[in-house]
Amino acid sequence: MSSTECSVPDGDAAPEASSDAAYWPAVASLTLGVFGLVTAEFLPASLLTAMAADLRISEGAAGQTVTATALIGAIAAPSIPVLTRRMDRRRVMLALTLALLLSNTIAVFASNLTTLLVARVLLGVALGGFWSMAAPLALRLVPESLFPRAMSLILTGVSVATVCAAPIGAWMGDEWGWRSAFVAAGAVGVITLVAQWLTLPALPPKTQPDLRVLAELVTRGPVRAALVVVLLVISGHFAGFTYIRPLMENVTHLSIGAVSAVLLGYGIGGFFGNLAGGYVAGRSERHAIVLGSVAIAALAVALLIAGQSAGVASVAIVLWGFAFGAFPVGFQIWIVRAAPDQAEGASGLLVAAFQTAIATGAIGGGVLVDRIGALGGPLFAVVAMTLGAMLTLRYGPRGSTPLAVTASH
């Protein structure tokens, strides 16, 4: 999941810096970490058919590699800060990056679904732990006035991975086999580990995370509403996105080259969607989420009706990527408005909800794909997005005061 984790937590200034100093190389190393994590997280979506054929499993079963990562990420996001509360944060981040590297290595040598799932579980630990601490660490690495710029740099890793991971993964899988994509992801992990080792300063723990805070947040109505809508909308998105390659191959009958081109278009659409989504959400997060949900529901309907058409499918998938850009900033502003006094804890819950929704979408979409074919993903998306839009209209925030939140734009 992924650019959702941009909040202004209750952190401290840079560990040893004066008010005008900043650890920009360390911030850049976190950007590398984001790029490596997001790339590894979504590689299966571009390699699904090849992975399924090689491991002799169904495409729905292969899609559960996304589920495993998301479920573990949902557990790790609130748990890692608590379990490591007495550890230097530099050591924690290095351990998480090592888990990313180990995950990609195991995936390269996986000979069955069980081994591949082990690799994806490790990735989930790295993913959830990293996102739960990225923003607080960024605030400690730079003066508070430079925090928005630091988060923009870190979240650039999400945008670049969104543009590059799927098309390059599909191309590498076609040229050298699906495992080659994980070799490349592993290489990124090595570079990230070295960069973080060289640049991250000592970061002694500053706070003692408490599970009671998370429990109290869940009792708040506005927080619960935001989390329920996240579960619906994001599960709908990933039910469609996870199984988009089988749809393009089995329904639209696109060539591998065309599939890569459409996935590149999807990534570029997502990049610009982040810009547009941030602009709309800065004025009304409620409208941003409703517009994104309605747009994706309409695009999913177009795929159900005319997915056999190469033109319709290609345009719909690219626009789908653009429409998704409304959600990251929109949900972040919603959750911060819902709990301004506990922004960091609320963001942790948002990460957990996002990862749970990814898993739900992969499971639900996988069941439908195995039962009714590749159009099962868009069918799931139509229902989930429609319900999410309706709930947002009813329970979404109606604050008129703009809330400044910097995301990947």
N, C-alpha and C positions, 0 to 999 in steps of 0.2 A: 501496500500500500502504500501510498507512499508520500507526496508533498502535503499531506494533511497535518504533519507534525510541526507546523510552524506556529509557535506561540511565544509570548514574552513571559518566561517563567520567572519565579522569584529566586534568581541566582545571585552570584556575586561578581565583582569585577575580576579582571584578568588576574591570575594567581600571583604574579610578581611584578605586574606592569604598573607604571604610573598611569594617570588618567588619560594621557594622550598616546599610550603605547598599545600595540596590538600584535598578536601572534598570527599573522596572516599565513605563513607557511603551514602552521598547524590547522588553521581553518581549511586551507586547500586540501590537506590530507583527509579531513572529514568529507570534503566533496568527493574525493576519490572513493572513500568508503561508501557513500551514497550511490555513486555510479555502479560500483561493483555489486552491491546488494540488490539494487533494482534490476540490473541486467540479469543476475542469476535468478531472481525471483520470477521473472516473466519469460525466460528462455523457453520453458516447455510449451507456451502458447504457440511459438513459431516452429516447434520441432515435434509437435504431438503425434502426427501420423507416422513419422519416421521412428520415433521412440516406441510407439505401440507395435509397429511391424517388427522391429529388431528384438524387442523383449517378448514378443508373442502374447500381447495382452490387448484388450479392447481400448479404443480411444477414450472411452469414459473412464476406464481404470487408469490410463496414463494421465488423465486430467487430475486425478487425485494426488499427484505429486505437488500440484498447486495447493490442494486442500491441506496436505500435511504441513507445508511451510506456513500457511496462514493460521492454522489452529495453534501451532506451537508459538508463532509470533504473537498471537493474541494473549497467550499465557505469559510469555516472556516479557512483554512490554511493561506490565505493572510489577512483575516479579523480580526481574534482574536488579533494578535499583534497590529493592528491599534486601535481596539476598547478598548483594555486594556493598551494602551501605557503609562498611568499614574499610573498604579497599580503595586504594588510589585509583582515580578514574582513568588515568593513563593506562594502568595495567588492565583495567576492565575493557577498555576500547581495543587494546592490542589482543586480548583474549578473544573478543568478538570477531575481530578481523581474521584471527587464526582459525576460528570456527568456519568463517566464510571460505577460506582457502581449503580447509579440510573437506568441506561439503562438496566443492567443485571437483576435488581430487577423487572422492568416492564415486561421484556421478560418472566420471570418465571411465572408471573400471567396473561399473555396475553391470551385472549379468542377469539380474532379475528385478522384479518390481520391489521386493523387500529391501534389497540393498539400495536401490534408488530412493526409496522412502526414508531410509536412514540418513542419506545425504541431505534430503530436503528438510528433515527434522532439525539437523544441525544448522541449516540455513535459517530456519525459523527462529532458533535461539539467537543467532547473530542479528537477524533483522529486527526482532522485537526489542532486544536490548539496546541496539544502536539508536533506534528512533526514540526510545524513551529518554535518552540522555543527550542526544545531539544538540538540541536547543539550549539546555542548561549549560553545557560545556562551551558552546559558542559564546554565551554571554560572559563566561569567565575568561575567554581567550581574547576578547576585545572590550574596549570601554563601552558602556551602555549605549552611548550615542551612535556607535558604529554597529550595534547588534543587527538592525535591519539589513545593512549591507552584508554582514557576515552570513546571515541566513539566506539571503538571495544567492550568495556564492555557493553555499552548501547545497541548496535546492537546485542549482544549475545541474548538478549531477543527476537529478531526477529527470529533468528535461532532456538532457543529452541521452540518457539511457532509454527514455521513451522513444526518441527518434531513431536510435541506432540498434537497440537490442533485438527487436523482432525481425527487421529486414536482414540484418547481418547474420543473425542466428539462422534464419531460413536459408540464406545463401550458403553459409558455411556447411550447414547440414546437407545441402544438396551436393556440394562439391566434395566434401571429405567425410561425411557422416555426422550424425547428430552429436557424437561425443566431442568432435573438434570444437564445437561452440563452447562446451564446458572447459576445454583446455584453455581457450582464449579468456574465459571468465576467470579461470584459475590464475592466469598470468596477471590479470588486473589485480587479483587478490595479493599476489606477491609484491607488486609495485606499491600497493596501498599499505601493506604491513611495513615495508621498509620506510616509506614516507612518514608514517605515523611514529615509528620508532625514532626517527631522526628529528622530528619536529614537535611532537607533543611534549609539553613540559609536565612536571609533576603536578598532579591535580588531586590533592587530598580531599576526601569527602567533606562537604560543607553542611549538609543537612542529613537528617535521619528519617527517610521516608517511612510513613506510617499507614498501614492498611486501613486504619479506622477512618482516615480522611477519604479514601476511595469509597468506603461503605456509606459514609455520610453523603457524598456527592450523588450516589445513585438514588437516594431518597428524594432528591429535588426533581420536581415535575419537569421543568424546562430541560434539565440534563437528560432525563429519561426519554423525553420526546426526541431530542437530537439523536440519541443513540439508536432509537428504534428506526428513525428515518435512515440513518446510516446503514443499518442492517438491511433494510429493504433496497435502497437505491444502489448501494455498492454491490450487493449480491446480484442484483439484476444486471449491472454492468459486467461483472466478471463471469456470469453465466454465459453471456454472449461473447465476451472477449476471449475467454479460455478456449472456446471451441470454434473460433472464427476460421482457423485454417481448414478443419474438416469441411466447413460450409463452403469455403472457396474452392476446395478440391472436388468435393462430392456432389455439390448442388450447382455451383456456378461453373465448375470444370475449368478453372484457370490453370495455366502452366505454373511451374515453380517460379519462373522469372516474374510472371505477373503477380503471383502471391507475394513475393518479396517487394515488388513495387507498391502494391496496395498497402502492405504493412508499413512501408516507409511513409506513404501518404498518411496513414493513420497516426504515426508518430509525429510527423510535422503538424498535422491537424491538432494533436494534443498539445504541442508546444505553443501554438498560437491560441489554442483554447484556454491555456493557462493565463495568457495575457488578457484575453477578453473576459474570462471568468473572474479574474481579480478585479477588473474595472467595474463589472456589474455588481459583484459581491460587496465592493467597497461602498456602494450606494444602498443596496438591499440584498442581504444574504438570502432572505426568503425568496425573493424573485429569482436570484441566480440558481438556486437549487430547483425551484419549480420549472424554470425554463429548460435547464439541463435535463431534468427527468422527462418532461414532455417531449423534448426533441429526440432523446434516445428511444423513448417508446414509439414515436412516429417512425424513426429509422428502422427499428426492429420490425414494425408492421410492414414496411417496404420490403425488407428481406424475406418475410414470410410470404408476401404476395408475389414478388418478382425477383426473388433471389437467384433464379436461373439466368437472369440477364447480367452479363459481365459489367455493363455500364451502370445499372442500378446498384448492384452489389458493391462495386468499387466506390462509387460516390457515397453510398450509405455508410460504408465502413470508415472512410476518411472523415465524413462529417460526424460520425459517432465519436471518433477521437477528439474532435474539436469540442463537441458538446460536453464531454466528460470534464473538460477544463473548468466548468462552473463549480464543481463540487469541492475540490480541496480548500480553496479560500473560503467558500461559502460555509462549509461545515466548521472550519476553524473559528470564524467570526461568531457563528451561532454558539459554539461550546464555550467560548470565552465570555460572551454576553450572559450565558446561562450560569456561569460560575466565575465571576471576575475576581473573587477573593481566593480562588484555588485554581488558577489557570493551568499550573503545571500538572496537578492531579487530574483535572478534567481532560487535558490533552492526552494523558496516559490512557484514560478510559476510551478516548476517541481512537487512539491507535489500536487498542484491543478490539473495539467494535469494528473498525475497518478490516482487521485481519480475520475476525470471525465472519464478516460478510463475504470476504473473498472465498473462505472455505465453504460457506453456505452456497454461494453461487457456483463454485466448482462442483460440489456434490449434486445440487439440484440440476444444474445444466448437464452433468454427466449422466444422471439417471435418465433424463429426457432424451439425450443424444443416443444412448444405448437402446432406448425403447422405440423412439419415433424417428430417429435420424438427426442429421446435423442442424435441422431447423429447430430442434428442441431448445437450444440456447437462446435464440431470439424470442421464442415463446415465453420462456421464463422471464426474460427481460421486460417484455410488455406488461406482464402482470405486476412484477415487483416495482417497476418505475411508476406505473399508474398509481399504485397504492402509496408509494413514497411521495408523489406530487400532491395527492389528496391530503395526506397527513401534514405535509408542510404548509399547505394552504390553511389548514385548520389550527395547527399548533405552532407554526413557525414564528420566529421573532418578528415583531413589528416596530422595533426601535427606529426612531428617526434620526438619532445622532450618529454620524459616521464613526466607525471604529477603525483606526489605522492599524492594519495588520499587513505586514510584508510577506508575500509568498514568493513563488518562483516567477516573479515578473518585475 
